[in-house]
């Protein structure tokens, strides 16, 4: 049975300004610049200022104009006013007496001026380099098309990760070329003879073997390396050296010389040419911390964040419409201008609030980790979670999380991800709480100083940490080791 009833509910809803602020908080400075440019393009009431003019100079004008915006439905319309065609005059936008900008622009430099320009490298892509080598091969037009298709399926490392049978079907459907797996293998062999050595391989084993076969001189070391890769590749990847010595019946010296020869090879031959064509990724720090004779100073990196203000033209336009006697005729125009100015004002306020929130939060983190930022010693890092900083600055934990997300801080000891300073606490035997990052630092130092011939196992690392007062379990040591991207002891062993 359907019925109607009235019901009151108390709900919490975020305002558009709060939603905008949360979105701006979580993006880094390098993305903020693009976001500001996008907002300027979409909102004509917002503009950059180069002379440092602030938005306050327009706020009073905007508020006065907004107060006058009371649409009077019963207002009398003056019949003697101009018609709608006269309200828009093109002469207001074009002034023939103005001097064009290009006539005032100059590009004069004196001999003393220092011009700094960023050089850009122009190079041939990896695939283009291989296709250019096809012209040196004795191939007909059909074979050139198939070989070009194979090259197009190589990844950036130079490997062919696609199944040949699937490529046969693709060539038949997409290019109407009927071929066979044997023909693809034959043309793949042609590609594998090209430079750089190892290109066109279908796995790492094949890639390394191709490079060894192309050696100019077949020395005993190269022969041993080929034997290891051809027959004992699985044992080699797992570093079961004793099994290789037993099965291959070679001495430890021969094994070491063969492994040294393998280590000289390039496991990703395509990267040597594709690196120049990849887009460079730069880290732009959001915060900069200076050590001024023991006093820490914090600075927000707002170098790429332009000053914003309301467009004076739109403020004047709103004043004109609001003071007009015929406001009913300009209802749509007044609504549009007000929406754009409101949106611009909200965006400017959100940028300011973002800068203030970032500064307050980072200052709290800097003071909390003062000893680390003064010395750079990771063992001085205190245990710190989002809740600790949230209680200091009286903000919500989600706000602190957005501030720490994808933000970098530049210190005298390097540039670090802000999130890396947050860590859980662990209690030592003496009852002192230490950061888990401090334990990871000690663990990393122990592995760096170990004998690579007899690397430390997780059990031995656990005993070392317990001797230092860190009572942690072996599985915890294994978890920290994996987080540091350090392999197990067997894979760290060297001859």
C-alpha positions in Angstrom: 0.0 0.0 0.0 1.4 3.4 -1.0 0.9 6.4 1.1 2.4 9.9 1.4 3.8 11.4 4.5 6.1 14.2 5.7 9.3 13.4 7.5 12.0 15.6 8.9 15.6 14.4 8.7 18.9 16.0 10.0 21.6 15.3 7.4 25.2 16.5 7.0 26.0 17.6 3.5 29.2 19.1 2.1 28.9 22.4 0.5 30.4 23.0 -3.0 33.2 25.0 -1.3 34.2 22.2 1.0 34.2 19.7 -1.9 36.4 22.0 -3.9 38.8 22.5 -1.0 39.1 18.7 -0.4 39.9 18.1 -4.1 42.5 20.9 -4.0 44.1 19.6 -0.8 45.0 16.2 -2.2 46.7 17.3 -5.4 50.4 18.2 -5.4 51.8 21.6 -6.5 52.7 20.5 -10.0 49.0 19.4 -10.6 47.7 22.5 -8.9 49.2 24.7 -11.6 47.3 22.7 -14.3 44.1 22.9 -12.2 44.3 26.7 -11.9 44.9 27.0 -15.6 41.9 24.8 -16.3 39.7 26.9 -14.0 40.9 30.2 -15.7 40.0 28.8 -19.1 36.5 27.6 -17.9 35.6 30.7 -15.8 36.1 34.1 -17.6 35.5 35.9 -14.3 38.8 34.6 -12.9 42.2 35.9 -14.0 45.8 36.0 -13.1 47.5 39.1 -11.7 51.2 39.9 -12.3 51.4 43.0 -10.1 50.4 41.2 -6.9 46.9 42.8 -6.8 44.6 41.0 -4.5 41.0 40.0 -4.8 40.0 42.3 -1.8 40.0 45.3 -4.0 37.0 43.9 -5.9 35.2 42.3 -2.9 33.4 45.5 -1.9 32.3 46.2 -5.4 31.1 42.7 -5.8 29.1 42.7 -2.6 27.5 46.1 -3.5 26.5 44.8 -6.9 25.1 41.6 -5.4 23.0 43.5 -2.9 21.3 45.4 -5.7 20.4 42.2 -7.4 16.8 41.9 -6.3 14.7 41.0 -9.2 11.4 43.0 -9.1 8.8 41.1 -11.1 6.4 44.1 -10.9 8.9 46.8 -11.9 7.8 49.1 -14.7 9.5 48.8 -18.0 10.5 52.0 -19.7 9.1 52.0 -23.2 11.6 54.6 -24.3 14.6 52.5 -23.6 16.7 51.1 -26.4 15.8 47.8 -27.9 17.7 44.6 -27.2 19.7 45.0 -30.4 21.3 48.2 -29.1 22.4 46.6 -25.8 25.3 44.9 -27.4 27.7 47.2 -29.3 30.7 45.7 -31.1 32.5 49.0 -30.8 32.8 48.5 -27.0 35.1 45.5 -27.6 37.1 46.8 -30.6 39.0 50.1 -30.5 40.7 51.0 -33.7 42.8 53.6 -31.9 44.6 51.0 -29.8 48.0 49.9 -31.0 48.3 46.2 -31.6 50.2 44.2 -29.0 52.6 42.7 -31.6 53.8 46.2 -32.5 54.8 46.9 -28.9 56.5 43.6 -28.4 60.2 43.4 -28.8 62.8 40.7 -28.6 66.0 42.6 -28.2 68.8 41.2 -26.1 72.1 42.8 -25.3 75.4 41.1 -25.4 75.5 40.9 -21.6 72.2 39.1 -21.3 72.4 35.5 -20.4 69.8 33.3 -22.2 69.1 30.0 -20.6 67.2 27.5 -22.7 66.3 23.9 -22.0 67.8 21.6 -24.6 65.5 18.9 -26.0 66.9 15.7 -27.4 65.6 14.6 -30.8 66.2 11.0 -31.5 64.8 8.0 -33.4 62.4 5.7 -31.6 63.2 2.1 -30.8 60.7 0.7 -33.4 61.8 3.2 -36.1 65.4 2.2 -35.6 64.6 -1.5 -36.1 62.4 -0.7 -39.2 65.3 1.2 -40.7 67.4 -1.9 -40.5 64.8 -3.9 -42.4 65.8 -2.0 -45.5 69.2 -3.6 -45.4 67.7 -7.1 -45.5 66.8 -9.1 -48.6 63.0 -9.2 -48.0 60.1 -8.8 -50.4 57.2 -6.4 -49.8 55.1 -9.0 -48.1 57.9 -10.1 -45.7 58.6 -6.4 -44.9 55.0 -5.9 -43.9 55.0 -9.0 -41.6 58.4 -8.1 -40.1 57.1 -4.5 -39.5 54.1 -6.0 -37.7 56.3 -8.1 -35.5 58.4 -5.0 -34.6 55.3 -3.1 -33.8 54.4 -5.8 -31.2 57.7 -5.5 -29.3 57.5 -3.8 -25.9 59.8 -1.1 -24.7 62.3 -3.6 -23.4 62.6 -5.2 -26.8 60.7 -8.4 -26.0 58.0 -10.1 -28.0 55.4 -11.1 -25.4 52.6 -12.1 -27.9 51.9 -15.6 -29.0 52.8 -16.3 -32.6 49.6 -18.2 -33.3 47.6 -15.1 -32.2 49.7 -12.9 -34.5 48.9 -15.2 -37.4 45.2 -14.7 -36.8 45.6 -10.9 -36.3 47.5 -10.6 -39.6 44.8 -12.5 -41.4 41.9 -10.3 -40.0 43.5 -6.9 -39.8 45.8 -6.8 -42.8 44.5 -9.7 -44.9 47.9 -11.4 -44.9 47.9 -15.2 -44.7 51.0 -16.5 -43.0 52.1 -19.4 -40.8 53.9 -19.8 -37.5 57.0 -21.1 -39.3 57.2 -18.0 -41.5 56.8 -15.7 -38.4 59.6 -17.7 -36.7 61.8 -17.2 -39.7 61.2 -13.4 -39.8 61.6 -13.2 -36.1 65.0 -14.8 -36.5 65.9 -12.0 -38.9 64.8 -9.4 -36.3 66.9 -11.1 -33.6 70.0 -10.6 -35.8 69.5 -6.8 -35.6 71.0 -4.3 -33.2 70.8 -3.9 -30.3 71.7 -7.5 -29.5 69.0 -9.5 -27.8 66.1 -7.7 -29.4 63.1 -9.8 -30.4 63.5 -12.4 -27.7 60.5 -14.0 -26.1 61.9 -14.4 -22.7 65.0 -13.5 -20.6 66.8 -16.8 -21.3 66.5 -16.3 -25.1 67.6 -12.7 -24.8 70.8 -13.5 -23.0 71.6 -16.4 -25.3 71.2 -14.3 -28.4 73.7 -11.8 -27.0 76.2 -14.5 -26.2 75.9 -16.0 -29.7 76.7 -12.7 -31.2 80.0 -12.4 -29.4 82.9 -11.9 -31.8 85.1 -14.4 -29.9 83.9 -17.6 -28.4 86.0 -17.8 -25.2 85.8 -20.5 -22.5 84.0 -18.0 -20.3 81.4 -17.4 -23.0 80.9 -21.1 -23.5 80.4 -21.7 -19.8 77.9 -18.8 -19.7 76.0 -20.4 -22.6 76.0 -23.8 -20.9 74.6 -22.2 -17.7 71.8 -20.4 -19.5 70.9 -23.2 -21.9 70.8 -26.1 -19.4 70.7 -24.7 -15.9 68.8 -21.4 -16.2 66.3 -22.2 -13.4 69.1 -23.1 -11.0 70.9 -19.9 -12.1 67.9 -17.7 -11.4 67.4 -19.3 -8.0 71.2 -19.2 -7.3 71.5 -22.9 -6.6 75.2 -22.8 -7.4 76.0 -26.1 -5.8 73.5 -27.9 -8.0 75.1 -26.3 -11.1 78.6 -27.3 -10.0 77.4 -30.9 -9.4 75.4 -31.3 -12.7 77.7 -29.4 -15.0 80.8 -30.9 -13.5 82.7 -27.6 -13.6 84.9 -25.9 -11.1 83.9 -23.0 -8.9 86.3 -20.7 -10.8 84.7 -21.6 -14.1 81.3 -21.0 -12.7 82.3 -17.6 -11.4 83.8 -16.6 -14.7 80.7 -17.7 -16.6 78.4 -15.8 -14.2 80.6 -12.7 -14.6 80.1 -13.0 -18.3 76.4 -13.2 -17.9 76.3 -10.2 -15.7 77.8 -8.1 -18.5 74.8 -8.7 -20.7 71.8 -6.4 -21.1 68.5 -7.9 -19.8 66.5 -5.1 -21.5 68.1 -4.3 -24.8 65.2 -2.0 -25.9 65.7 0.4 -23.0 69.0 1.6 -24.4 67.2 3.3 -27.3 63.8 4.0 -25.8 65.0 6.0 -22.8 65.5 9.1 -24.9 61.9 9.0 -26.1 60.2 8.5 -22.8 58.7 11.4 -20.9 60.8 12.7 -18.1 59.1 12.8 -14.7 60.2 15.5 -12.3 59.5 15.9 -8.6 58.4 19.4 -7.6 58.6 19.7 -3.8 55.5 21.2 -2.2 57.4 22.2 1.0 61.0 23.4 1.5 62.7 23.2 4.9 65.8 25.3 5.7 68.2 24.8 8.6 69.2 28.3 9.6 71.8 27.8 12.3 69.7 25.3 14.2 66.4 27.1 13.5 64.1 25.3 11.1 62.3 27.4 8.6 59.4 26.2 6.5 58.4 27.6 3.1 55.6 26.6 0.8 56.7 26.1 -2.8 54.2 28.4 -4.6 56.5 29.4 -7.4 54.2 28.0 -10.0 51.0 29.1 -8.4 49.9 32.4 -9.9 48.1 35.1 -7.9 44.3 35.1 -8.7 41.7 37.8 -8.7 38.3 38.6 -10.0 38.0 40.0 -13.5 37.2 43.7 -13.2 35.2 43.6 -16.4 32.7 41.1 -14.9 32.4 43.1 -11.7 31.6 46.2 -13.6 29.2 44.3 -15.8 27.3 43.1 -12.7 27.2 46.6 -11.3 25.8 48.0 -14.5 23.1 45.3 -14.8 22.2 45.6 -11.1 21.8 49.4 -11.3 19.8 49.3 -14.5 16.1 50.1 -14.4 15.3 47.2 -16.6 16.7 44.4 -14.5 14.0 42.0 -15.7 15.3 42.2 -19.2 18.8 41.3 -18.0 17.7 38.5 -15.6 19.6 35.7 -17.5 22.7 37.9 -17.9 22.8 38.9 -14.2 22.4 35.2 -13.2 25.2 34.1 -15.5 27.6 36.8 -14.3 26.8 36.1 -10.6 27.4 32.4 -11.0 30.8 33.0 -12.6 31.9 35.6 -10.0 30.7 33.3 -7.1 32.6 30.4 -8.6 35.7 32.5 -9.0 35.5 33.8 -5.5 35.0 30.3 -4.1 38.0 29.1 -6.0 40.2 31.9 -4.8 39.1 31.3 -1.2 39.8 27.5 -1.6 43.3 28.2 -2.9 44.1 30.4 0.1 42.6 27.9 2.6 44.6 25.2 0.9 47.8 27.1 1.4 47.0 27.8 5.0 46.1 24.2 5.8 49.3 22.9 4.1 51.5 25.3 6.0 49.9 24.5 9.4 50.1 20.8 8.9 53.6 20.7 7.6 54.8 23.0 10.4 53.3 20.5 12.9 55.1 17.6 11.2 58.4 19.6 11.1 58.2 20.4 14.8 57.2 16.8 15.6 60.2 15.4 13.7 62.5 18.3 14.6 65.5 16.1 15.5 65.4 14.3 12.2 65.2 17.5 10.1 68.1 19.0 12.1 70.4 15.9 11.7 69.1 13.9 8.8 69.6 10.7 10.9 66.7 8.3 10.2 67.1 6.7 13.7 66.0 10.0 15.1 62.5 9.7 13.5 59.8 9.5 16.1 56.7 7.2 15.7 54.1 9.4 14.0 50.6 8.6 12.8 47.9 10.7 11.2 46.1 11.0 14.5 49.1 12.6 16.2 49.2 15.5 13.7 45.4 15.8 13.6 45.3 16.4 17.3 48.0 19.1 17.1 46.4 21.2 14.4 42.8 20.4 15.4 41.8 19.0 12.0 40.2 15.8 10.9 42.4 12.8 10.2 41.1 12.6 6.6 42.3 16.2 6.0 45.8 15.3 7.2 45.7 12.2 4.9 44.9 14.5 2.0 47.7 16.8 2.9 50.2 14.0 3.1 49.0 12.3 -0.1 51.5 12.7 -3.1 53.3 15.6 -1.4 57.1 16.0 -1.3 59.2 18.0 1.1 62.7 19.2 0.2 65.2 19.1 3.1 68.9 19.7 3.4 69.3 15.9 3.2 67.2 15.3 0.1 63.6 15.3 -1.2 61.3 12.8 0.4 57.6 11.8 0.1 55.8 13.3 3.0 54.0 10.0 3.7 57.3 8.3 4.4 57.6 10.2 7.7 54.5 8.5 9.1 55.2 5.2 10.8 53.9 2.9 13.5 55.6 2.6 16.9 57.3 -0.3 18.5 58.5 -0.7 22.0 62.0 -1.8 22.9 63.1 -3.9 25.8 63.8 -0.7 27.8 60.2 0.4 27.2 61.1 3.2 24.8 58.8 3.7 21.8 60.7 3.8 18.5 59.6 4.2 14.9 59.4 1.2 12.6 61.4 3.2 10.0 64.3 3.3 12.5 64.2 -0.5 12.6 64.1 -0.7 8.8 67.2 1.5 8.7 69.1 -0.7 11.1 68.0 -3.8 9.1 69.1 -2.2 5.8 72.5 -1.3 7.4 73.0 -4.9 8.6 72.3 -6.3 5.1 74.6 -3.8 3.5 77.5 -4.8 5.8 77.0 -8.6 5.5 79.3 -11.0 3.9 77.8 -11.6 0.4 79.4 -15.0 0.3 77.4 -15.9 3.4 74.4 -13.5 3.6 72.4 -13.2 6.8 69.2 -15.2 7.0 66.0 -13.8 8.6 66.7 -15.8 11.7 70.2 -14.2 12.0 68.8 -10.7 11.4 66.2 -11.3 14.1 68.9 -12.2 16.6 71.0 -9.1 15.7 67.9 -6.9 16.2 67.1 -8.6 19.5 70.7 -7.9 20.7 70.2 -4.3 19.9 67.0 -4.2 22.0 64.4 -4.6 19.3 62.3 -7.6 20.3 60.5 -8.4 17.0 59.5 -11.7 15.5 61.1 -13.3 12.4 58.0 -12.9 10.3 58.1 -9.2 11.1 61.7 -9.0 9.9 60.7 -10.8 6.7 57.9 -8.2 6.2 60.2 -5.2 6.7 62.8 -6.8 4.4 60.1 -7.2 1.6 59.0 -3.6 2.1 62.6 -2.6 1.5 62.7 -4.7 -1.7 65.5 -6.8 -0.3 65.5 -10.5 -1.5 66.0 -13.5 0.7 69.5 -14.6 1.8 69.8 -17.2 -1.0 69.2 -14.7 -3.7 71.7 -12.3 -2.2 74.5 -14.8 -2.3 77.5 -14.1 -4.4 80.5 -16.3 -5.4 
